[in-house]
Amino acid sequence: MKSTKSFIYGILLGIIGIVMFSSKAVMVKLAYQYQVDALSVLLLRMLFSFPFYLVVAVIYSRKENKVKITSKDYTWVAFFGFLGYYLSSYFDFVGLVYIKASLERIILFLYPTIILIFNRLFLNKPITKTQIIAIILSYVGIVIAFWGEVAISGNDTFIGGFLILLCAITYASYLVGSGWLIPKLGVVKFTSYAMLVSCICVFVHYGLVSKIDILNYPWEVYLLGFLIAIFATVIPSYLVSEAINRINSSNFAVIAGFGPISTIVLAAIFLNEHLTMMQLFGALVVIIGILLVSTKKKAAA
């Protein structure tokens, strides 16, 4: 009974976290309407997020771990923070300069197929025929959705699509590599440490590269930066991590189908973005492919 209740809570936490994460792309696109560059928006996201992660990290650092944590483990935390939350986020924010928020979420949704490929290449885990069909189906859907956007928006769509694909690849790498660290450190501690690393990386990046004064933007930009930080970063990062902890990554990948759908709806409401029937069909094909991958993984588990 207790495990069933925990599973239901995990699903609810996962859905809420996914919808909140999906709002990020929409709010980033809203910020771009004020002529803000991608690095500045990313900096505001991390500036507002940093105090929250720092406080949580300090609180949980005092709690004893169930297993001994080595310096090598912390090195891996730093690496995955760099890879999964800094590098991935940077590719995402720059890619959103070139493509629609709804198309961004559809491409990002490919990460379960990338996880399968990484597991096969690096961990020697087999890929079934059904999974191969699902992977092909997902990428056919991307081509359908993507090609329709190229016809509308031009060749810049290729740049944006490539950057979002890099975002999906780095995020998938983070999920594959960090899975063994979460049981050691715990969900909250691992998430806080990894996010602090990513914040520091963004601060250094901005300090070395940007010549823009972060204090000269309209107040709406700072409000959006705060909303991105709290409601599309801090809160969902813990919700998603806890959901994965409760229901496992395979089950989470199934409910992750809410991501593209919620982004398409939010983008239509707040950005007046509308996908063509061909693009919606491509999105549906992608979602079916990912669900096929995920349910097959669940059955094999």
SERO-4910 file (N, C-alpha, C, O; in steps of 0.05 Angstrom, whole numbers):
BEGIN
 pado doro    nc1    nc2    nc3   cac1   cac2   cac3    cc1    cc2    cc3    oc1    oc2    oc3
  Met    A     17    -24      0      0      0      0     17     25      0     12     44    -15
  Lys    A     38     24     17     56     47     19     71     52     -7     74     74    -15
  Ser    A     80     29    -19     95     32    -45     77     42    -67     86     58    -84
  Thr    A     51     34    -67     32     43    -87     27     73    -84     27     88   -104
  Lys    A     24     82    -59     20    110    -53     45    126    -62     42    148    -73
  Ser    A     68    116    -56     93    130    -64     95    131    -94    104    152   -104
  Phe    A     87    110   -108     88    110   -137     69    131   -149     77    146   -168
  Ile    A     45    133   -138     26    154   -147     37    182   -142     35    199   -159
  Tyr    A     48    186   -118     60    212   -112     83    218   -132     86    241   -141
  Gly    A     98    197   -139    120    201   -157    111    210   -185    123    227   -197
  Ile    A     89    198   -194     77    205   -220     68    234   -219     73    250   -238
  Leu    A     54    242   -198     44    269   -195     67    290   -194     66    310   -207
  Leu    A     87    283   -178    111    301   -177    124    303   -204    133    325   -212
  Gly    A    126    281   -218    138    281   -245    123    298   -265    136    313   -279
  Ile    A     97    295   -265     80    311   -284     83    341   -278     86    357   -296
  Ile    A     81    348   -252     83    376   -245    111    387   -253    114    409   -264
  Gly    A    132    371   -247    159    380   -253    163    383   -283    176    402   -292
  Ile    A    152    364   -299    155    366   -328    141    390   -340    153    404   -356
  Val    A    117    396   -330    102    419   -340    117    445   -333    119    464   -349
  Met    A    128    446   -308    143    470   -300    169    473   -316    176    495   -325
  Phe    A    183    451   -321    207    452   -338    200    461   -366    215    476   -378
  Ser    A    177    452   -376    168    459   -403    163    488   -406    165    499   -429
  Ser    A    156    502   -385    150    531   -386    175    547   -390    174    570   -398
  Lys    A    199    535   -385    224    549   -388    228    561   -416    234    584   -419
  Ala    A    224    544   -436    229    553   -464    211    576   -471    219    595   -485
  Val    A    186    575   -462    167    597   -467    176    623   -454    175    644   -467
  Met    A    185    621   -429    193    646   -415    219    657   -427    223    681   -428
  Val    A    237    639   -436    262    648   -449    255    663   -474    267    684   -480
  Lys    A    237    652   -490    229    666   -515    215    693   -509    219    712   -524
  Leu    A    200    694   -487    189    720   -479    210    740   -472    208    764   -479
  Ala    A    231    731   -458    254    749   -451    268    759   -476    277    782   -477
  Tyr    A    271    742   -497    284    749   -521    270    772   -536    282    786   -552
  Gln    A    244    776   -530    230    798   -542    239    825   -533    233    846   -546
  Tyr    A    255    826   -511    267    851   -501    296    854   -510    311    869   -497
  Gln    A    303    841   -531    330    843   -543    352    835   -523    373    848   -521
  Val    A    347    813   -509    367    803   -490    381    780   -503    369    764   -517
  Asp    A    408    778   -499    422    755   -510    419    730   -493    412    732   -469
  Ala    A    426    707   -504    421    682   -491    438    679   -465    427    669   -445
  Leu    A    463    688   -465    480    685   -442    470    702   -418    472    694   -395
  Ser    A    459    726   -424    448    743   -403    424    730   -390    421    732   -365
  Val    A    406    718   -406    383    705   -394    392    681   -377    381    676   -356
  Leu    A    411    666   -388    422    643   -372    435    653   -346    432    640   -326
  Leu    A    449    675   -347    461    686   -323    440    694   -302    443    687   -279
  Leu    A    419    707   -311    397    715   -293    384    690   -280    378    689   -256
  Arg    A    381    669   -296    370    644   -286    387    633   -263    377    625   -243
  Met    A    413    633   -268    431    622   -248    435    640   -224    438    631   -201
  Leu    A    435    667   -228    438    686   -206    415    683   -186    419    683   -162
  Phe    A    390    680   -197    367    677   -179    365    649   -167    354    646   -145
  Ser    A    376    629   -181    375    602   -171    396    597   -149    391    582   -131
  Phe    A    419    609   -152    442    603   -135    437    604   -105    444    585    -91
  Pro    A    424    625    -95    420    626    -65    403    602    -55    409    592    -33
  Phe    A    383    594    -70    366    572    -62    382    546    -61    380    531    -41
  Tyr    A    398    540    -82    413    516    -82    435    516    -61    442    496    -49
  Leu    A    446    540    -55    467    542    -35    456    536     -7    469    521      8
  Val    A    433    547     -1    421    542     26    414    513     29    420    501     50
  Val    A    402    501      9    395    472     10    420    455     13    420    436     28
  Ala    A    441    462     -3    466    446     -2    479    448     26    489    427     35
  Val    A    478    471     38    490    474     65    475    458     85    486    445    102
  Ile    A    448    459     84    431    444    103    436    414    100    439    400    120
  Tyr    A    436    404     75    439    375     71    467    365     73    472    341     76
  Ser    A    487    383     72    515    375     75    520    365    104    539    351    109
  Arg    A    504    374    123    507    366    151    496    339    157    501    327    178
  Lys    A    480    329    138    468    302    142    487    281    133    501    283    113
  Glu    A    489    260    149    507    238    142    497    222    118    473    217    115
  Asn    A    516    213    102    510    196     79    508    167     88    521    158    107
  Lys    A    491    152     74    488    123     80    514    108     73    521     88     85
  Val    A    527    118     52    553    105     44    574    127     43    568    151     42
  Lys    A    599    118     44    621    137     44    624    150     17    624    137     -4
  Ile    A    627    177     17    631    192     -7    660    200    -10    672    211      8
  Thr    A    672    192    -33    700    198    -37    704    223    -53    685    234    -64
  Ser    A    728    233    -54    735    257    -70    729    252    -99    723    271   -114
  Lys    A    733    227   -108    727    220   -136    697    223   -142    690    232   -164
  Asp    A    680    217   -123    652    220   -126    645    250   -130    629    257   -148
  Tyr    A    657    267   -114    652    296   -117    662    307   -143    651    325   -155
  Thr    A    684    295   -153    695    303   -179    674    296   -201    670    312   -219
  Trp    A    662    273   -199    642    265   -218    617    283   -216    605    290   -236
  Val    A    610    291   -192    587    310   -188    593    336   -203    576    347   -217
  Ala    A    618    346   -200    626    371   -213    624    367   -244    615    385   -258
  Phe    A    633    344   -253    633    339   -282    605    338   -293    599    350   -314
  Phe    A    587    324   -279    559    322   -288    544    348   -285    526    354   -300
  Gly    A    552    364   -265    540    391   -263    548    408   -286    532    423   -297
  Phe    A    573    406   -295    583    421   -318    569    411   -343    560    428   -360
  Leu    A    567    385   -346    556    374   -371    526    376   -373    515    386   -393
  Gly    A    512    369   -351    483    366   -353    467    391   -347    444    394   -357
  Tyr    A    478    410   -332    463    434   -325    475    460   -336    461    479   -339
  Tyr    A    501    460   -341    513    484   -353    514    481   -383    502    497   -397
  Leu    A    529    462   -393    533    459   -422    506    454   -436    500    466   -457
  Ser    A    490    436   -425    464    430   -437    446    455   -437    433    460   -457
  Ser    A    446    470   -415    429    494   -414    439    515   -434    422    529   -446
  Tyr    A    465    518   -437    476    538   -455    467    531   -484    459    549   -498
  Phe    A    470    506   -492    461    498   -519    432    504   -522    423    513   -543
  Asp    A    416    498   -501    387    502   -502    380    531   -506    364    538   -524
  Phe    A    392    549   -490    385    578   -491    393    590   -517    378    606   -528
  Val    A    417    583   -528    425    593   -554    408    582   -576    401    597   -595
  Gly    A    402    556   -575    385    544   -595    357    558   -597    346    560   -619
  Leu    A    347    567   -574    320    580   -574    320    607   -588    299    618   -593
  Val    A    344    618   -593    345    642   -609    335    637   -637    325    655   -650
  Tyr    A    339    613   -647    334    606   -675    308    591   -680    298    593   -703
  Ile    A    297    577   -661    274    561   -666    252    565   -646    256    578   -625
  Lys    A    228    555   -653    205    558   -635    208    542   -609    223    522   -608
  Ala    A    195    551   -588    196    537   -563    184    509   -565    194    490   -553
  Ser    A    162    507   -580    149    481   -583    167    461   -598    168    437   -591
  Leu    A    181    470   -619    199    453   -634    223    445   -617    233    423   -619
  Glu    A    232    463   -600    254    458   -582    247    434   -563    264    416   -559
  Arg    A    223    434   -552    216    413   -534    212    386   -548    218    365   -536
  Ile    A    204    387   -573    201    362   -588    228    349   -593    231    325   -590
  Ile    A    248    366   -600    275    355   -605    287    345   -579    299    324   -578
  Leu    A    284    360   -557    295    352   -531    283    325   -522    296    310   -508
  Phe    A    259    320   -531    245    296   -523    258    270   -534    250    248   -527
  Leu    A    278    274   -551    293    251   -562    312    238   -542    323    217   -547
  Tyr    A    316    251   -518    337    242   -501    335    212   -492    355    200   -487
  Pro    A    310    201   -489    310    172   -482    322    154   -503    335    134   -497
  Thr    A    319    162   -529    332    146   -550    362    149   -549    376    129   -555
  Ile    A    372    172   -542    400    177   -540    412    161   -517    434    150   -518
  Ile    A    396    159   -495    405    143   -472    408    113   -480    427    100   -473
  Leu    A    389    103   -496    391     76   -506    417     72   -522    431     52   -519
  Ile    A    422     91   -540    446     89   -557    472     90   -540    490     75   -544
  Phe    A    472    108   -520    496    110   -502    499     85   -486    522     75   -483
  Asn    A    477     74   -476    479     49   -461    490     26   -478    505      8   -468
  Arg    A    483     26   -503    493      5   -522    523     10   -527    539     -9   -528
  Leu    A    531     35   -532    559     41   -539    578     38   -516    600     27   -519
  Phe    A    570     48   -493    589     50   -470    585     29   -448    604     22   -434
  Leu    A    560     19   -445    554      0   -424    548    -28   -436    542    -47   -421
  Asn    A    549    -30   -462    545    -55   -476    517    -67   -470    515    -92   -469
  Lys    A    497    -51   -466    470    -60   -462    456    -64   -489    457    -46   -506
  Pro    A    443    -86   -493    431    -92   -519    407    -74   -525    393    -65   -507
  Ile    A    403    -69   -551    379    -54   -560    362    -74   -575    371    -87   -594
  Thr    A    337    -77   -568    319    -96   -580    309    -86   -607    312    -62   -614
  Lys    A    297   -104   -623    287    -96   -649    264    -75   -646    262    -57   -662
  Thr    A    248    -79   -625    226    -60   -620    238    -32   -614    227    -12   -623
  Gln    A    259    -32   -598    271     -6   -592    284      7   -616    283     31   -619
  Ile    A    296     -9   -633    307      2   -658    285     14   -675    289     36   -686
  Ile    A    263      1   -678    240     12   -693    230     38   -680    224     57   -694
  Ala    A    229     38   -653    220     62   -638    240     85   -643    231    108   -646
  Ile    A    265     79   -643    285    100   -647    282    112   -675    282    136   -679
  Ile    A    280     94   -695    276    104   -723    251    120   -726    251    141   -739
  Leu    A    229    111   -713    204    125   -713    207    153   -702    196    172   -713
  Ser    A    221    155   -679    224    181   -666    239    201   -684    232    224   -686
  Tyr    A    260    191   -697    276    209   -713    262    216   -740    266    238   -750
  Val    A    245    198   -750    229    205   -773    209    227   -765    205    246   -781
  Gly    A    198    225   -741    180    246   -731    194    273   -729    182    294   -736
  Ile    A    219    273   -720    234    298   -718    239    310   -745    236    334   -749
  Val    A    246    293   -765    250    303   -792    225    316   -803    226    337   -816
  Ile    A    202    303   -799    176    314   -808    171    341   -795    164    360   -810
  Ala    A    173    343   -769    168    368   -755    188    389   -762    181    413   -765
  Phe    A    213    381   -764    235    400   -769    234    411   -797    239    435   -802
  Trp    A    228    394   -817    229    402   -845    207    423   -850    211    441   -867
  Gly    A    184    419   -837    163    439   -841    171    466   -831    163    487   -842
  Glu    A    187    467   -809    196    493   -798    217    506   -815    218    530   -817
  Val    A    234    490   -828    255    501   -846    241    515   -869    250    537   -877
  Ala    A    219    504   -879    205    517   -901    193    544   -893    190    562   -909
  Ile    A    186    546   -867    174    571   -857    195    591   -848    193    615   -856
  Ser    A    215    582   -833    234    601   -819    261    603   -833    277    620   -826
  Gly    A    268    585   -852    293    587   -866    315    570   -853    310    554   -835
  Asn    A    340    574   -863    362    557   -855    372    561   -827    386    543   -816
  Asp    A    365    583   -814    372    587   -786    361    565   -768    371    559   -746
  Thr    A    339    552   -778    327    530   -763    347    507   -759    346    493   -739
  Phe    A    365    503   -779    385    482   -777    404    487   -754    411    469   -739
  Ile    A    412    513   -751    430    520   -729    416    515   -702    428    502   -684
  Gly    A    392    525   -699    377    521   -674    372    491   -668    375    482   -645
  Gly    A    364    476   -689    359    448   -685    384    433   -677    382    415   -660
  Phe    A    407    440   -689    432    426   -682    440    432   -653    448    414   -638
  Leu    A    436    457   -644    443    465   -616    425    451   -596    434    442   -575
  Ile    A    399    449   -603    380    435   -585    386    405   -584    383    392   -563
  Leu    A    395    394   -607    403    366   -607    428    361   -589    429    341   -575
  Leu    A    447    380   -590    470    379   -571    461    380   -542    472    367   -525
  Cys    A    441    397   -537    429    399   -510    418    371   -502    423    363   -479
  Ala    A    403    358   -520    392    332   -513    414    311   -509    412    294   -491
  Ile    A    436    313   -525    458    293   -522    472    297   -495    478    277   -481
  Thr    A    478    322   -488    492    327   -463    474    320   -439    484    310   -419
  Tyr    A    448    325   -441    430    319   -419    427    288   -416    427    278   -394
  Ala    A    426    274   -439    425    245   -437    451    234   -425    450    214   -410
  Ser    A    474    245   -432    499    237   -420    499    240   -390    508    223   -375
  Tyr    A    487    263   -381    485    268   -353    468    247   -339    475    238   -317
  Leu    A    445    240   -351    427    221   -339    440    193   -338    437    179   -318
  Val    A    454    185   -359    467    159   -360    489    157   -339    491    138   -324
  Gly    A    505    179   -337    529    178   -320    523    183   -291    538    174   -273
  Ser    A    502    199   -285    498    207   -257    480    189   -241    477    192   -217
  Gly    A    468    169   -254    449    151   -240    461    137   -216    446    133   -197
  Trp    A    486    130   -217    498    116   -195    506    134   -172    512    125   -150
  Leu    A    506    161   -177    514    179   -156    490    187   -138    493    193   -114
  Ile    A    466    187   -149    442    195   -134    437    178   -110    432    188    -88
  Pro    A    439    151   -112    436    134    -88    457    139    -67    451    136    -43
  Lys    A    480    148    -75    502    153    -56    497    179    -40    498    180    -16
  Leu    A    491    201    -55    489    227    -43    460    233    -34    456    250    -16
  Gly    A    441    221    -47    413    228    -42    405    248    -64    421    262    -75
  Val    A    379    249    -69    368    265    -91    374    295    -87    384    308   -104
  Val    A    367    305    -63    369    334    -58    398    343    -58    404    364    -70
  Lys    A    415    328    -45    443    336    -43    456    336    -71    470    355    -78
  Phe    A    452    314    -86    464    312   -113    454    335   -131    470    348   -144
  Thr    A    428    340   -131    417    361   -148    428    388   -140    435    404   -158
  Ser    A    430    394   -114    440    420   -105    469    424   -113    476    445   -122
  Tyr    A    485    403   -108    514    406   -115    518    409   -145    534    426   -153
  Ala    A    504    393   -161    507    395   -190    498    422   -200    511    434   -218
  Met    A    476    433   -189    467    459   -198    485    481   -189    489    501   -204
  Leu    A    497    479   -166    517    499   -157    541    500   -176    551    522   -182
  Val    A    550    477   -184    572    476   -204    564    490   -230    579    505   -241
  Ser    A    540    484   -239    531    496   -264    528    527   -261    534    541   -280
  Cys    A    519    536   -238    517    565   -233    545    578   -235    548    599   -248
  Ile    A    564    566   -222    591    577   -222    603    577   -251    616    596   -259
  Cys    A    597    556   -266    606    555   -294    594    578   -310    609    590   -326
  Val    A    569    584   -306    556    606   -321    568    632   -312    572    650   -329
  Phe    A    573    636   -286    585    661   -277    612    666   -289    619    688   -298
  Val    A    628    645   -291    655    647   -303    653    652   -333    667    669   -343
  His    A    635    638   -346    630    642   -375    623    671   -381    634    684   -399
  Tyr    A    604    681   -366    595    709   -370    617    729   -364    621    748   -380
  Gly    A    632    724   -343    654    742   -336    676    743   -357    689    764   -361
  Leu    A    681    720   -370    703    719   -390    694    729   -418    710    739   -433
  Val    A    669    725   -424    660    729   -452    643    755   -456    647    769   -475
  Ser    A    624    760   -438    604    780   -443    615    808   -437    630    813   -418
  Lys    A    606    827   -454    613    855   -450    588    871   -444    588    896   -443
  Ile    A    565    857   -439    540    870   -435    535    875   -405    540    858   -388
  Asp    A    525    899   -399    518    906   -371    492    893   -364    471    899   -375
  Ile    A    492    875   -345    469    860   -337    448    877   -323    425    868   -319
  Leu    A    455    902   -314    437    918   -298    421    938   -315    407    955   -303
  Asn    A    423    937   -341    409    957   -358    385    946   -374    378    958   -394
  Tyr    A    374    925   -365    351    914   -379    324    924   -367    324    932   -344
  Pro    A    302    923   -381    276    929   -370    269    911   -347    279    888   -345
  Trp    A    252    920   -329    245    904   -305    232    877   -313    234    858   -298
  Glu    A    218    877   -336    205    852   -344    226    829   -348    220    806   -344
  Val    A    250    836   -357    271    816   -361    279    803   -335    283    779   -334
  Tyr    A    281    820   -314    289    809   -288    267    792   -276    272    772   -262
  Leu    A    242    800   -281    220    784   -271    219    757   -285    216    737   -272
  Leu    A    223    757   -311    224    732   -326    248    715   -317    246    691   -314
  Gly    A    271    728   -312    294    713   -302    289    700   -275    297    677   -270
  Phe    A    274    714   -258    267    703   -232    247    680   -235    250    659   -222
  Leu    A    228    683   -252    208    661   -256    221    637   -269    214    614   -261
  Ile    A    239    641   -288    254    619   -300    270    604   -278    271    579   -277
  Ala    A    283    620   -261    300    608   -240    284    591   -220    291    569   -213
  Ile    A    262    602   -210    247    589   -189    227    568   -199    228    546   -190
  Phe    A    210    577   -218    189    559   -226    196    541   -250    181    522   -256
  Ala    A    218    546   -264    226    529   -286    253    516   -281    264    503   -299
  Thr    A    265    521   -257    291    509   -252    292    497   -224    294    472   -221
  Val    A    291    514   -203    295    504   -176    274    483   -168    280    460   -161
  Ile    A    249    491   -169    227    473   -160    226    448   -177    226    426   -165
  Pro    A    224    450   -204    222    425   -219    247    407   -218    245    383   -221
  Ser    A    271    419   -213    295    402   -211    293    382   -188    301    359   -190
  Tyr    A    281    392   -166    278    374   -143    254    355   -147    255    331   -140
  Leu    A    233    365   -160    209    349   -165    216    325   -183    208    302   -178
  Val    A    230    331   -205    237    310   -224    257    290   -212    253    266   -216
  Ser    A    276    300   -197    295    281   -184    281    263   -164    286    239   -163
  Glu    A    262    274   -149    247    258   -130    228    239   -144    224    216   -135
  Ala    A    217    247   -167    199    230   -182    215    206   -193    205    183   -192
  Ile    A    239    211   -204    255    189   -214    263    170   -191    264    146   -195
  Asn    A    268    182   -168    275    165   -145    252    147   -136    257    125   -127
  Arg    A    227    157   -140    203    141   -131    194    121   -152    185     99   -145
  Ile    A    195    129   -178    182    112   -198    202    100   -218    194     85   -236
  Asn    A    228    107   -216    250     99   -233    249    114   -260    228    124   -269
  Ser    A    272    114   -274    275    131   -298    258    121   -321    250    137   -338
  Ser    A    254     95   -323    238     84   -345    209     94   -344    197    102   -364
  Asn    A    197     92   -320    169    102   -316    168    132   -320    148    142   -331
  Phe    A    189    145   -311    189    174   -314    190    182   -344    177    202   -352
  Ala    A    204    167   -360    206    173   -388    179    171   -402    174    185   -421
  Val    A    161    154   -391    134    151   -402    118    177   -398    107    187   -416
  Ile    A    118    186   -373    102    210   -367    115    236   -378    103    257   -378
  Ala    A    141    233   -386    154    256   -398    141    265   -424    147    287   -434
  Gly    A    123    249   -434    108    256   -458     92    281   -454     83    294   -473
  Phe    A     87    289   -429     72    314   -423     89    338   -431     78    360   -436
  Gly    A    115    335   -433    133    357   -439    127    371   -465    120    395   -465
  Pro    A    129    357   -488    124    370   -513     95    381   -515     90    403   -526
  Ile    A     76    366   -504     48    374   -506     43    400   -491     31    418   -501
  Ser    A     54    402   -466     50    426   -450     64    450   -462     54    472   -460
  Thr    A     88    445   -474    102    467   -486     87    478   -511     85    502   -515
  Ile    A     76    459   -527     60    468   -550     37    485   -542     31    505   -554
  Val    A     23    476   -520      0    491   -510      8    519   -499     -4    539   -505
  Leu    A     29    519   -482     39    544   -470     49    564   -492     45    588   -490
  Ala    A     63    553   -512     74    570   -533     52    582   -550     54    605   -559
  Ala    A     30    567   -554      7    577   -568     -7    600   -553    -16    619   -565
  Ile    A     -8    597   -526    -22    617   -510     -5    642   -506    -15    664   -510
  Phe    A     21    639   -499     37    662   -492     54    673   -515     62    697   -514
  Leu    A     60    657   -535     78    666   -557     64    667   -584     75    676   -604
  Asn    A     39    658   -584     24    657   -609     37    639   -629     36    644   -654
  Glu    A     51    619   -620     64    599   -638     43    578   -645     28    568   -629
  His    A     43    572   -671     25    551   -680     39    532   -699     51    541   -719
  Leu    A     39    507   -692     52    487   -709     32    480   -732      8    480   -729
  Thr    A     44    473   -755     28    464   -777     18    436   -772     27    423   -754
  Met    A     -2    427   -787    -12    400   -784     10    379   -788     11    359   -775
  Met    A     29    385   -807     51    367   -812     69    366   -788     79    344   -780
  Gln    A     74    389   -775     92    390   -751     79    376   -728     92    362   -712
  Leu    A     52    379   -725     38    366   -703     39    335   -708     41    320   -688
  Phe    A     37    327   -733     39    299   -739     66    288   -732     69    266   -721
  Gly    A     87    304   -739    115    296   -732    118    294   -702    131    275   -692
  Ala    A    107    313   -687    108    312   -657     95    287   -646    105    274   -628
  Leu    A     72    280   -658     57    256   -649     74    231   -655     75    213   -638
  Val    A     87    230   -678    104    207   -684    127    205   -664    134    183   -656
  Val    A    139    227   -657    161    227   -638    151    217   -611    164    200   -599
  Ile    A    129    227   -602    118    218   -576    112    188   -575    118    175   -556
  Ile    A    100    178   -597     94    150   -599    120    134   -598    121    113   -584
  Gly    A    141    143   -612    166    129   -612    179    128   -585    189    107   -576
  Ile    A    178    150   -570    190    152   -544    174    134   -524    186    121   -507
  Leu    A    148    135   -526    131    118   -509    137     88   -514    137     72   -495
  Leu    A    141     81   -539    148     54   -546    175     46   -534    178     24   -524
  Val    A    194     64   -535    220     59   -523    217     55   -493    228     36   -481
  Ser    A    202     73   -480    200     73   -451    184     49   -441    193     37   -421
  Thr    A    162     42   -454    147     19   -444    162     -7   -448    160    -25   -433
  Lys    A    178     -8   -470    195    -32   -474    216    -34   -453    222    -56   -443
  Lys    A    228    -11   -445    248    -11   -424    235    -20   -398    247    -35   -383
  Lys    A    211    -11   -393    197    -18   -368    192    -48   -367    195    -61   -346
  Ala    A    183    -59   -390    177    -88   -391    201   -105   -387    200   -126   -376
  Ala    A    224    -95   -397    249   -109   -395    262   -107   -367    279   -123   -360
  Ala    A    253    -87   -352    266    -82   -326    259   -103   -306    268   -102   -283
***
